Amino acid sequence: MSQKRKVTVNDCSDCGVCCLHMGYPPYVGGPPFEAGEPREHATPEPAWREMPEPLRAELLAYIDQYQPPESDIDGPCVWYNQETRLCKHHHHRPSVCRDFQAGSRGCLSWRDVYEIETP
């Protein structure tokens, strides 16, 4: 009986698994709001506020044309560069991306789904 070894993943180098099932655009539905703020007093999260206007306009245009898939998994994020396995706009990524931790249960589970080897 084989035993699975415990794996430690410290960074996202050469991976991008968290981006492979997030085909819908970052910030779908408009600017995200900071957690815990009442909606009527909500302000967009910092990455949205700091995003250059041309990039924001491009993203909003994409969101307007976006059609959700019929399946549960949407495919790679629109900002994911499949050749480099990096986010095209990493500095402006939303909190959902910032909060995803390398080596977390979710990270390791998605690596198993996509058969990405761990060190």
N, C-alpha and C positions, 0 to 999 in steps of 0.2 A: 504494500500500500504506500503510494507516494504521499509525501507530506509537503504542503505548500510552504515555501520559505517566506518569512516576513520580509517585506520590501520597504525600503525607505526611498522616497522620492523627495529631493530637496529643492528642485527647480523645474522649470517648464521647458528647458532646453530640448530642442528637437522633438517636441510633442505636439501641442495644440489640441489635445483631445477634448478639452472643454469647449472648443470652438466648433467641433465637428458636427454637433447636433443642434446648433443654435442658428439655423438658417435665417430666422427672422432677424430683422435689423436690430442693432442695439437701440435702446430707447423706443421700442415700438410703442405706439400710442402717444407719443409726444415726450416732452421732457420729464424725466423721473424726478420724484420729489424726495427730499430727505426724510428718513424714517422718523416717526413720532410726531411730526408736525400735523396739526389739523389741516385738512385739505384747503380750507379757505385762507389759511395763512402760509401755505406751503411755498417753498422756493425750490427751484430746480437744483439738483445736486451740482457740486462744484465742477465736475468734468463737463457737464452740459453748458454751464455758464461760461466756462473758459474756452469752449470749442470755437474755432474760427468760423465766422459767419458763412463763408462758402461751403465748408464741410457740413455745417448744420443744415444749410439750404439743400445740399445734395442728399443728405440723409432724410430730411423731411419729404423731399420729392420721391425718394425710394419708398418710404413708409406709405405715402399716398397711393402708390401703385401696387403695393405688396398684397399678395394673395396667399393666405395660409394654406399649407398642404393638407391633404386629407389624412395623411398618416401622422403618427405621434412624433416621429423624428423628422425634422425639417431639413437636414443637411447642413453643410458648413455655413458659418456666419458670413454675411456679406463682407465683413471687414477682414476675414481670415485669408491670408496669402498661403495657398496650399504648397507652393514651391519652397518658401522660406519657413513655413510652419510658424509664422508670427502674425500678430495683429497689425494691420496696415495703419491703424490709428491708436496704438497702445496707450499713448498719453491721454487720450480722450475717451477711453473705454468706460462703460457705466459701472456702477457699484456692484452689480451682479457678477461682473467679470473680475473686478478687484477683490471681491470677497471669496472667490473660488480659490482654495488653497492647494498648492502642489502637495501631493502625498496624502490628501484627505481621503476619506472613504469614497466620496464621489469621484475624485480623480482616479483612484485605483480601479473603481468599478467601470468607469468609462474606458480606461486603458484595456481592461479585460474584454469589453464589448468590441472595441476596435482592434483587438489583438496587437496592441502596442507594447513591446517588451519593456520591462522595467529593469533597471540595473541590478 
